Amino acid sequence: MNIYDKINDLANGIKETKEFKEFVEIKNEVYKDESKKEKINKFRQMQIDWQRLATNPEANQKELEEKNALLQQMYQMLLQDEQIKKFFDVEVRFDIIVGDMYRIIGEALKEAMGD
């Protein structure tokens, strides 16, 4: 058995899933509109900033709550656009597959990597 053949089989299998194909299709559709693309990218950056702040033990609780409220407001605004809402819905379904894949591979590697 060649492990790289198996890895390539996995990659090709992912590309053949309904979830992958739907995600690529809706992403391409949404990203054709620069305004929508910018809004999504801004939202993603806000998520990253919030996560960094949330994991900082010295973070100000009030600032964290304010940034979380802004993040929620932006998310609700984005969901008003049906195409962006579909993008997020399809993305979540694809992310579940990716998360399951990481979990399964992680479990397989657990013995070698240690607990």
LOVEXMAR-155745 format. One record per residue: residue in three letters; x, y, z of N, C-alpha, C in turn. Coordinates in steps of 0.05 Angstrom, whole numbers, padded with zeros to 5 digits, always signed. Example, Ala and Ser with C-alpha at 12.3 -4.5 7.8 and 13.67 -1.06 7.14 Angstrom:
2
ALA+00264-00114+00156+00246-00090+00156+00264-00066+00156/SER+00257-00045+00142+00273-00021+00143+00258+00001+00157/
//
This chain:
115
MET+00017-00024+00000+00000+00000+00000+00018+00025+00000/ASN+00012+00043-00018+00026+00069-00019+00008+00089-00006/ILE+00018+00101+00016+00001+00120+00031-00006+00144+00015/TYR+00011+00152-00003+00006+00176-00020-00017+00170-00039/ASP-00019+00146-00048-00042+00139-00065-00068+00141-00049/LYS-00067+00133-00024-00091+00134-00007-00098+00164-00002/ILE-00078+00180+00003-00083+00209+00008-00095+00222-00017/ASN-00085+00215-00040-00096+00225-00065-00124+00215-00069/ASP-00129+00190-00062-00157+00179-00064-00176+00195-00046/LEU-00166+00202-00022-00182+00218-00003-00188+00245-00015/ALA-00167+00258-00025-00171+00285-00037-00191+00284-00060/ASN-00188+00265-00077-00206+00262-00099-00235+00255-00090/GLY-00237+00239-00069-00263+00232-00058-00277+00257-00046/ILE-00261+00274-00033-00273+00299-00023-00284+00316-00045/LYS-00268+00319-00067-00277+00335-00089-00301+00324-00103/GLU-00307+00299-00099-00330+00286-00112-00356+00288-00095/THR-00353+00298-00070-00377+00299-00053-00395+00322-00062/LYS-00421+00318-00056-00441+00338-00062-00434+00364-00047/GLU-00426+00361-00022-00420+00384-00005-00397+00401-00016/PHE-00376+00388-00025-00353+00402-00037-00362+00417-00062/LYS-00376+00403-00080-00385+00415-00105-00403+00439-00100/GLU-00422+00435-00081-00440+00458-00075-00425+00481-00063/PHE-00406+00476-00046-00391+00497-00033-00375+00513-00054/VAL-00361+00499-00072-00345+00512-00092-00364+00529-00110/GLU-00386+00518-00118-00405+00532-00135-00416+00557-00123/ILE-00426+00555-00098-00437+00579-00085-00415+00599-00078/LYS-00392+00590-00071-00370+00608-00065-00362+00624-00090/ASN-00360+00610-00113-00354+00624-00138-00376+00644-00145/GLU-00401+00637-00141-00423+00655-00147-00422+00680-00130/VAL-00419+00676-00104-00419+00698-00085-00394+00716-00089/TYR-00371+00704-00094-00347+00719-00096-00345+00735-00123/LYS-00363+00730-00141-00364+00746-00166-00371+00775-00159/ASP-00387+00778-00138-00395+00804-00128-00374+00814-00108/GLU-00358+00833-00116-00336+00842-00098-00347+00853-00071/SER-00370+00865-00072-00381+00876-00047-00387+00853-00027/LYS-00399+00832-00037-00406+00809-00020-00380+00796-00010/LYS-00361+00793-00028-00335+00781-00021-00322+00797+00002/GLU-00322+00823-00001-00310+00841+00019-00324+00839+00046/LYS-00351+00837+00045-00366+00835+00070-00360+00809+00084/ILE-00359+00787+00069-00352+00761+00081-00324+00761+00092/ASN-00305+00772+00077-00278+00773+00087-00275+00791+00112/LYS-00290+00813+00112-00290+00830+00136-00301+00814+00160/PHE-00323+00800+00156-00335+00784+00177-00315+00763+00187/ARG-00301+00750+00168-00281+00729+00176-00259+00742+00193/GLN-00250+00766+00185-00229+00779+00201-00239+00786+00228/MET-00264+00795+00230-00276+00801+00256-00277+00776+00274/GLN-00284+00753+00261-00284+00728+00276-00257+00721+00287/ILE-00236+00724+00271-00209+00718+00279-00201+00737+00302/ASP-00206+00763+00299-00200+00782+00320-00214+00775+00346/TRP-00239+00768+00344-00254+00761+00368-00242+00736+00382/GLN-00235+00716+00365-00224+00691+00377-00197+00697+00390/ARG-00181+00714+00378-00155+00722+00391-00160+00735+00418/LEU-00179+00753+00418-00186+00768+00442-00197+00749+00463/ALA-00214+00730+00455-00227+00712+00473-00208+00693+00486/THR-00186+00687+00472-00166+00668+00483-00144+00682+00499/ASN-00145+00709+00500-00126+00724+00515-00135+00726+00544/PRO-00119+00715+00562-00128+00716+00591-00130+00744+00602/GLU-00117+00763+00589-00117+00790+00599-00139+00807+00585/ALA-00155+00795+00569-00176+00809+00554-00196+00822+00572/ASN-00204+00846+00565-00225+00861+00579-00252+00849+00572/GLN-00267+00840+00592-00293+00827+00588-00312+00845+00573/LYS-00312+00870+00580-00331+00889+00567-00324+00891+00537/GLU-00299+00893+00531-00290+00895+00503-00298+00870+00488/LEU-00294+00847+00501-00301+00821+00489-00331+00820+00482/GLU-00347+00829+00501-00376+00829+00497-00385+00848+00475/GLU-00372+00871+00474-00378+00891+00453-00371+00880+00425/LYS-00347+00868+00423-00339+00857+00397-00357+00833+00389/ASN-00365+00818+00409-00383+00796+00403-00410+00806+00393/ALA-00420+00828+00405-00445+00840+00396-00442+00850+00367/LEU-00420+00863+00361-00415+00873+00334-00414+00850+00314/LEU-00401+00828+00322-00398+00805+00305-00426+00793+00299/GLN-00443+00791+00320-00470+00781+00316-00487+00799+00298/GLN-00483+00825+00302-00498+00844+00285-00490+00841+00256/MET-00464+00838+00251-00455+00835+00224-00465+00809+00212/TYR-00465+00788+00228-00474+00762+00218-00504+00764+00210/GLN-00520+00776+00227-00549+00779+00221-00553+00796+00196/MET-00536+00817+00193-00538+00833+00169-00532+00817+00144/LEU-00511+00800+00146-00503+00784+00123-00524+00764+00116/LEU-00538+00753+00136-00559+00733+00131-00583+00745+00116/GLN-00585+00771+00115-00607+00784+00101-00605+00779+00071/ASP-00580+00774+00062-00575+00768+00034-00578+00738+00030/GLU-00597+00730+00014-00603+00701+00011-00580+00685+00000/GLN-00565+00698-00018-00542+00684-00030-00520+00680-00009/ILE-00515+00700+00008-00495+00697+00029-00505+00677+00050/LYS-00530+00678+00056-00542+00658+00075-00537+00630+00065/LYS-00543+00625+00039-00538+00599+00027-00508+00592+00028/PHE-00491+00611+00023-00462+00607+00025-00455+00596+00052/PHE-00464+00610+00073-00458+00601+00101-00469+00574+00107/ASP-00494+00568+00098-00506+00542+00103-00491+00520+00090/VAL-00483+00524+00065-00468+00503+00050-00440+00500+00062/GLU-00428+00522+00070-00402+00522+00083-00402+00505+00109/VAL-00423+00508+00124-00425+00493+00149-00427+00463+00143/ARG-00442+00455+00124-00444+00427+00116-00417+00416+00107/PHE-00402+00431+00092-00376+00423+00083-00356+00422+00107/ASP-00358+00442+00124-00340+00442+00148-00344+00418+00166/ILE-00369+00408+00167-00374+00384+00183-00358+00360+00172/ILE-00358+00357+00146-00343+00336+00133-00313+00339+00139/VAL-00303+00364+00136-00275+00369+00141-00268+00363+00171/GLY-00285+00372+00189-00281+00367+00217-00281+00337+00224/ASP-00299+00322+00212-00300+00293+00216-00275+00280+00205/MET-00266+00290+00182-00241+00279+00170-00218+00283+00189/TYR-00214+00307+00200-00193+00313+00219-00195+00295+00244/ARG-00219+00292+00253-00223+00276+00277-00215+00247+00272/ILE-00224+00236+00250-00217+00208+00243-00187+00204+00240/ILE-00175+00222+00225-00146+00220+00221-00131+00224+00248/GLY-00141+00242+00264-00129+00246+00291-00130+00222+00308/GLU-00153+00208+00307-00156+00184+00323-00137+00162+00313/ALA-00133+00161+00286-00115+00141+00275-00086+00147+00283/LEU-00079+00172+00287-00052+00180+00293-00047+00181+00323/LYS-00068+00179+00339-00065+00182+00368-00044+00164+00380/GLU-00043+00139+00372-00024+00121+00384+00005+00130+00379/ALA+00010+00139+00354+00037+00147+00347+00045+00174+00360/MET+00025+00191+00362+00031+00218+00372+00030+00220+00403/GLY+00018+00200+00416+00016+00201+00445-00010+00214+00454/ASP-00017+00209+00478-00041+00221+00489-00036+00247+00503/
//
